[in-house]
Amino acid sequence: MSDGKELDGMAAVVTGSVRGIGRAVALAFADAGANVVINGRSSRDAADAVAAEVEAAGGRALIHMADVSDPDGAAGLIDAAVNAFGRLDILVNNVAHRVAKPLTETSFEDWRAVQASTLNTAFLCSRAAIPHLGQHGVGSIVNIGGVSGQAGVKNRTAVATAKAGLSGLTAALAIELAPQAITVNCVAPGHIEHHDRDEMSQHFQDKPIPLGRGGKPQEIAATVRLLCGPGGRFTTGQTIHVNGGWYVSIA
């Protein structure tokens, strides 16, 4: 750990890693010495750019474009990682789809899209990854949740339901996988600067963040990196709030 390469030689899959938090996590892993699978669904140019950044940071990068809300897409992503790097140590479930509407204006298609992209992807990717995680002593799954999963946020019912589901998945799976030395945690961001553009941003203006600003993707990534490294080996089953104190201020 002294050289800052605490994930040296490990292989990580980060879903939805072509921008925002996912990109920041991929770069943090590369900085820590890991090889990283970059995943997106349609933005190949963005994926190429992130892969170049990963390699510039010292990691090896594999791009695998796939819709991980589809069982075959999720399984194919995990298989690609194992085939490329010969192992899988870390899975970060970051993909999400957001709908900002009152429940009465939320169509069933909206509802299903949010659950599929946020909750189903975490289920499918975790299920595919578990047989490979921990094969080299330890493994980590980190789900990217959100403060809306634990706090009431106007016009975010579909998103809040999915994010709350991630916390439940995290807790149950942590117990299931503990005998295999696989940790499972959830990181719950709040307002991220230059990322949130909908009613959630207004909600943070109405109920200010105690630290006085929004978060940066790199700050979320730093927590994910910690959880997946030696310093996170005794932490499992937790939803960790990284939102500038906003959650405790309204709890």
C-alpha positions as semicolon CSV with decimal commas, in nm:
position;residue;x (nm);y (nm);z (nm)
1;M;0,000;0,000;0,000
2;S;0,294;0,233;0,052
3;D;0,329;0,300;-0,320
4;G;-0,042;0,376;-0,361
5;K;-0,096;0,065;-0,575
6;E;-0,310;-0,126;-0,329
7;L;-0,513;-0,289;-0,608
8;D;-0,210;-0,391;-0,813
9;G;-0,289;-0,677;-1,051
10;M;-0,657;-0,691;-0,962
11;A;-0,931;-0,680;-1,222
12;A;-1,238;-0,460;-1,184
13;V;-1,564;-0,422;-1,374
14;V;-1,737;-0,084;-1,349
15;T;-2,076;-0,066;-1,516
16;G;-2,180;0,263;-1,668
17;S;-1,823;0,389;-1,662
18;V;-1,809;0,622;-1,962
19;R;-1,888;0,937;-1,762
20;G;-1,956;1,082;-1,418
21;I;-1,910;0,866;-1,111
22;G;-1,841;0,551;-1,312
23;R;-1,558;0,717;-1,501
24;A;-1,411;0,855;-1,178
25;V;-1,421;0,509;-1,019
26;A;-1,249;0,352;-1,320
27;L;-0,970;0,611;-1,303
28;A;-0,931;0,568;-0,927
29;F;-0,892;0,194;-0,973
30;A;-0,633;0,244;-1,247
31;D;-0,442;0,481;-1,019
32;A;-0,445;0,205;-0,755
33;G;-0,295;-0,043;-1,002
34;A;-0,604;-0,232;-1,116
35;N;-0,701;-0,339;-1,465
36;V;-1,046;-0,208;-1,553
37;V;-1,332;-0,310;-1,779
38;I;-1,506;0,000;-1,914
39;N;-1,874;-0,052;-1,984
40;G;-2,130;0,157;-2,165
41;R;-2,428;0,090;-2,384
42;S;-2,393;0,326;-2,678
43;S;-2,121;0,592;-2,629
44;R;-1,823;0,417;-2,784
45;D;-1,628;0,741;-2,830
46;A;-1,670;0,821;-2,460
47;A;-1,563;0,467;-2,369
48;D;-1,251;0,502;-2,585
49;A;-1,164;0,826;-2,406
50;V;-1,199;0,668;-2,060
51;A;-0,996;0,365;-2,166
52;A;-0,716;0,596;-2,278
53;E;-0,727;0,771;-1,940
54;V;-0,713;0,437;-1,758
55;E;-0,406;0,333;-1,953
56;A;-0,242;0,671;-1,900
57;A;-0,292;0,617;-1,526
58;G;-0,106;0,287;-1,546
59;G;-0,385;0,032;-1,575
60;R;-0,492;-0,195;-1,856
61;A;-0,833;-0,121;-2,002
62;L;-1,089;-0,335;-2,180
63;I;-1,397;-0,182;-2,338
64;H;-1,709;-0,395;-2,341
65;M;-2,024;-0,228;-2,469
66;A;-2,335;-0,403;-2,340
67;D;-2,683;-0,347;-2,202
68;V;-2,638;-0,501;-1,859
69;S;-3,010;-0,489;-1,782
70;D;-3,026;-0,790;-2,015
71;P;-2,914;-1,122;-1,862
72;D;-2,698;-1,209;-2,162
73;G;-2,545;-0,862;-2,163
74;A;-2,451;-0,885;-1,795
75;A;-2,310;-1,235;-1,828
76;G;-2,115;-1,135;-2,137
77;L;-1,959;-0,841;-1,955
78;I;-1,831;-1,059;-1,672
79;D;-1,707;-1,326;-1,913
80;A;-1,519;-1,063;-2,111
81;A;-1,343;-0,943;-1,796
82;V;-1,235;-1,292;-1,691
83;N;-1,124;-1,383;-2,042
84;A;-0,917;-1,065;-2,074
85;F;-0,756;-1,054;-1,731
86;G;-0,781;-1,412;-1,606
87;R;-0,957;-1,307;-1,287
88;L;-1,222;-1,079;-1,140
89;D;-1,177;-0,914;-0,801
90;I;-1,409;-0,612;-0,800
91;L;-1,754;-0,531;-0,934
92;V;-1,901;-0,182;-0,913
93;N;-2,269;-0,163;-1,005
94;N;-2,306;0,197;-1,116
95;V;-2,560;0,193;-1,401
96;A;-2,876;0,389;-1,327
97;H;-3,165;0,555;-1,505
98;R;-3,349;0,846;-1,348
99;V;-3,706;0,963;-1,394
100;A;-3,816;1,284;-1,221
101;K;-4,197;1,279;-1,222
102;P;-4,482;1,261;-0,973
103;L;-4,597;0,902;-0,930
104;T;-4,929;0,979;-1,101
105;E;-4,736;1,088;-1,412
106;T;-4,493;0,797;-1,404
107;S;-4,581;0,540;-1,668
108;F;-4,530;0,170;-1,611
109;E;-4,262;0,189;-1,880
110;D;-4,084;0,463;-1,680
111;W;-4,107;0,254;-1,366
112;R;-3,975;-0,059;-1,531
113;A;-3,690;0,130;-1,698
114;V;-3,567;0,266;-1,365
115;Q;-3,587;-0,069;-1,186
116;A;-3,424;-0,248;-1,480
117;S;-3,130;-0,013;-1,512
118;T;-3,066;0,038;-1,141
119;L;-3,175;-0,272;-0,951
120;N;-3,190;-0,546;-1,214
121;T;-2,842;-0,464;-1,341
122;A;-2,695;-0,500;-0,992
123;F;-2,870;-0,836;-0,950
124;L;-2,764;-0,966;-1,291
125;C;-2,403;-0,850;-1,278
126;S;-2,355;-0,967;-0,919
127;R;-2,502;-1,308;-0,998
128;A;-2,265;-1,348;-1,293
129;A;-1,962;-1,218;-1,102
130;I;-1,992;-1,408;-0,774
131;P;-1,844;-1,739;-0,902
132;H;-1,526;-1,549;-0,996
133;L;-1,495;-1,305;-0,706
134;G;-1,282;-1,418;-0,415
135;Q;-1,089;-1,675;-0,615
136;H;-0,767;-1,495;-0,524
137;G;-0,844;-1,451;-0,155
138;V;-1,076;-1,152;-0,142
139;G;-1,343;-0,986;-0,354
140;S;-1,557;-0,674;-0,346
141;I;-1,895;-0,561;-0,475
142;V;-1,990;-0,195;-0,443
143;N;-2,335;-0,073;-0,541
144;I;-2,376;0,296;-0,619
145;G;-2,699;0,392;-0,446
146;G;-2,824;0,736;-0,358
147;V;-2,957;0,945;-0,074
148;S;-3,305;0,927;-0,228
149;G;-3,314;0,561;-0,128
150;Q;-3,325;0,658;0,240
151;A;-3,481;1,005;0,231
152;G;-3,804;1,133;0,087
153;V;-3,738;1,330;-0,232
154;K;-4,017;1,485;-0,434
155;N;-4,084;1,336;-0,778
156;R;-3,828;1,059;-0,730
157;T;-4,049;0,767;-0,629
158;A;-3,923;0,527;-0,895
159;V;-3,560;0,616;-0,830
160;A;-3,600;0,606;-0,451
161;T;-3,754;0,259;-0,472
162;A;-3,468;0,127;-0,684
163;K;-3,199;0,285;-0,467
164;A;-3,360;0,152;-0,149
165;G;-3,360;-0,188;-0,315
166;L;-2,985;-0,160;-0,366
167;S;-2,937;-0,111;0,008
168;G;-3,145;-0,422;0,077
169;L;-2,952;-0,621;-0,182
170;T;-2,627;-0,501;-0,026
171;A;-2,718;-0,610;0,327
172;A;-2,850;-0,952;0,230
173;L;-2,569;-1,032;-0,012
174;A;-2,305;-0,926;0,240
175;I;-2,420;-1,201;0,476
176;E;-2,444;-1,452;0,193
177;L;-2,092;-1,387;0,067
178;A;-1,905;-1,326;0,392
179;P;-1,786;-1,691;0,414
180;Q;-1,615;-1,638;0,077
181;A;-1,435;-1,321;0,198
182;I;-1,636;-1,111;-0,049
183;T;-1,746;-0,776;0,090
184;V;-2,059;-0,602;-0,035
185;N;-2,128;-0,234;0,031
186;C;-2,336;0,051;-0,104
187;V;-2,220;0,411;-0,147
188;A;-2,497;0,673;-0,139
189;P;-2,406;1,003;-0,305
190;G;-2,622;1,312;-0,293
191;H;-2,594;1,612;-0,522
192;I;-2,298;1,581;-0,758
193;E;-2,177;1,903;-0,919
194;H;-2,213;1,920;-1,299
195;H;-2,411;1,595;-1,292
196;D;-2,756;1,650;-1,143
197;R;-2,981;1,855;-1,367
198;D;-3,333;1,772;-1,253
199;E;-3,557;1,832;-0,952
200;M;-3,300;1,668;-0,725
201;S;-3,079;1,975;-0,766
202;Q;-3,366;2,198;-0,655
203;H;-3,424;1,972;-0,357
204;F;-3,068;2,031;-0,238
205;Q;-3,119;2,405;-0,279
206;D;-3,434;2,390;-0,067
207;K;-3,257;2,183;0,200
208;P;-2,893;2,295;0,183
209;I;-2,601;2,057;0,217
210;P;-2,424;2,117;0,553
211;L;-2,080;2,129;0,390
212;G;-2,207;2,401;0,159
213;R;-2,144;2,245;-0,181
214;G;-2,218;1,952;-0,405
215;G;-1,988;1,655;-0,427
216;K;-1,739;1,567;-0,697
217;P;-1,733;1,230;-0,876
218;Q;-1,377;1,184;-0,754
219;E;-1,495;1,205;-0,392
220;I;-1,738;0,920;-0,447
221;A;-1,465;0,725;-0,625
222;A;-1,228;0,770;-0,331
223;T;-1,475;0,596;-0,100
224;V;-1,526;0,313;-0,349
225;R;-1,150;0,270;-0,379
226;L;-1,115;0,247;-0,001
227;L;-1,388;-0,015;0,025
228;C;-1,223;-0,232;-0,239
229;G;-0,873;-0,212;-0,092
230;P;-0,705;-0,354;0,219
231;G;-0,856;-0,078;0,432
232;G;-1,207;-0,196;0,349
233;R;-1,175;-0,566;0,423
234;F;-1,365;-0,548;0,754
235;T;-1,650;-0,334;0,620
236;T;-1,946;-0,514;0,467
237;G;-2,322;-0,482;0,440
238;Q;-2,312;-0,104;0,482
239;T;-2,476;0,184;0,300
240;I;-2,223;0,463;0,335
241;H;-2,348;0,817;0,282
242;V;-2,110;1,043;0,092
243;N;-2,328;1,351;0,053
244;G;-2,175;1,631;0,256
245;G;-2,384;1,560;0,565
246;W;-2,713;1,612;0,381
247;Y;-2,863;1,280;0,489
248;V;-2,803;1,332;0,861
249;S;-2,931;1,688;0,837
250;I;-3,275;1,572;0,722
251;A;-3,293;1,235;0,901
